[in-house]
Amino acid sequence: MLNTDLRSQITKLRNEIAIHDRHYYVESAPVISDREYDRLFKELQDLEKAHPELITRDSPTQRIADEPTKLFPPATHHVPMLSLANTYSTQEVEDFAKRVTDLLDHEPTEGYTCELKFDGVAMSLLYQGGRLVRGATRGDGTAGDDVTANVRTIHSVPLSLHSKSPLATESFEARGEVFMDLEGFRKLNAQRDEAGEAAFANPRNSTAGSLKTLDAREVAKRPLHFVAYQLRFDAEAVEKSPELDTHSSRLALLKEFGFAVSKETRVVKDTEGIMHFCMHWQEHRGALGFEIDGAVMKVNSLTEQEKIGFVAKSPRWAIAYKFETAQARTRLNAITLQVGRMGTITPVAELEPVALTGITIRRATLHNADEIVRKDIRIGDMVIVERGGEVIPKVAGVDVSERPADSVPYEFPTTCPECGSTLVRPAEEVNWYCENAECPAQIIARITHFSSRGAMDIAGLGAQSVEQFVAAGFLHTIADIYDLASRRDELIALDRMGDKKVDNLLDGIEKSKQQPVARFLFALGIRHVGTSIATLLTDEFGGIDNVSEASEEAIDAVPGIGPEIASSVYSFFRQPSNTHLLDRLRASGLPFHGEPKKKDIVVSDFFHGKTFVLTGTLSTMTREEAKEKIEARGGKVSGSVSKKTSYVVAGEEAGSKLTKAEELGLRILTEEEFTREIA
Ligand code: IVH
């Protein structure tokens, strides 16, 4: 190949990899599989290996992964934390076993351990005298972040060991993975959604984000787990003791120490055993309750591990077998539309049931109308459904070769499937809306939201009962809930009801009147008002009446609340149908009153009276949160840099504002300096 051709091929690969890095790490929305990515990466590595003179410093191959964040104190690893080489085929696993056998001159005497490859964040835990003394992330392998305070909140991390083994008081390091279980992940995202916060893309991102949180109390609320998969003692005499010469015996000791170790680990003797383990979990991983992205095989004997050694950043005695993104082909029978409580229309794929990673998939999200057009998804198509990092299956694409001859492009309905009113799509929005407040689907969704767990928490008034009561004509608005007591006999007469059930329900309804006013405000279902905004409003104004009387400017002035929310709250209380609704709720005895919370204004000399400009992306908080914190301390936030600016807080990829600030010679704060002042 000509040198210029080579150069352009290398540049092309680098650009392509950089684009995928951005999709993966920045947007958390990869567009190619890990396998395809690794292939591109390897191609580039091979070319650079053959032509080292063409390596540049900015090549993705030269990047050191995940440098410490500088938010936490650095933590040096006495023994570097390595990564594993990835494989994708039986052939590559066979090559691995052959290499191991060649290097040893015989098959491994203690076989291989096969473990799940947990899809979380690697963690190093140091223990001295039976106590946890440090928790650190991997970082660049040599040094990571000291996240001890956060790690201490994870229940499966023993803070002190209660073990009969005399080895428990030795100094040792346990390595393993911190991960989030799927149920906890779903709940966390539902809460964030209700609170109006952005959802996490997948459990791994959510774990990484949680560990980086600066407030350990917040971390404590996250459903994190730790599973141990490596143990190393400081004292040579212990480290080299014959009874600890197998990896499997160390896993057993970790268990005895009180760590969670994977129940799924198996010891096998050859490639056949390895592949059996891999294939089993490739197929059944959906039933685990947490995410794995492959399997890990390790030579079981530590003496043999040492003999086999390392190359660059990975051991040669271990290998990861990575699973493909789970995909299945099935027929798209229909596209239905779901109507949310605000009238948002979400298209849903109704599928011929198909098994995928241990669960049966019947429905998948199609996101919105544009997605259907972009992928040209048609009813009757054979579609590819995928469950990748995300929990909800999605339709990844269409197998056009199997498209029926008479197929026609899908036409997005123009009317609401539930009430028949004309759908509208506001300019610049991807969603269609049903604007009929009387739409039965919206009525049901609104009432269900009102009684839901995070809102008024009325037991016995879930979606099913609400639907039943709406159909029977007993419920039409949320205010009708409080009239149900006068219909006790009629309720008992309904299907699947009965004295006891009805009395429990009425009891729950009565008790809901005691809920705090912030919950009640949230339960009203005002657009953009999640639990945290509701609390901000009641803390500021006190009761619902005060909120309803507040001017749009006064609402906008509340730290943490922007113009869009202010406008939504203000107009809600000015709609005649809502004032009528509130009058009825007041008459039923719901909590309308409250006292504004006395603010402990943390007036700080550093912030008081100063003007701040935020630029770039902060890694520990959103801009809204940063603004809130500055304002709570008596500072002001402005959108543009001028001579009057006191400080510019520069996050990552800060742009022209930073340049201008430098030109004007203003004080520039790094995120670290800023968070320190806040703390
Ligand atoms: S052993 C030298 N075992 O995969 C080998 N790693 O690229 C050290 N991982 O950073 C790792 N499950 O975060 C090992 N059962 C397991 C694992 C596992 C997940 C992660 C770990 C590591 C990465 C390897």
Residues whose N, C-alpha, C, O or C-beta is under 5 A from the ligand:
A	BS01	IVH	L82 S83 L84 E115 L116 K117 F118 V121 A122 E177 Y229 V296 P315
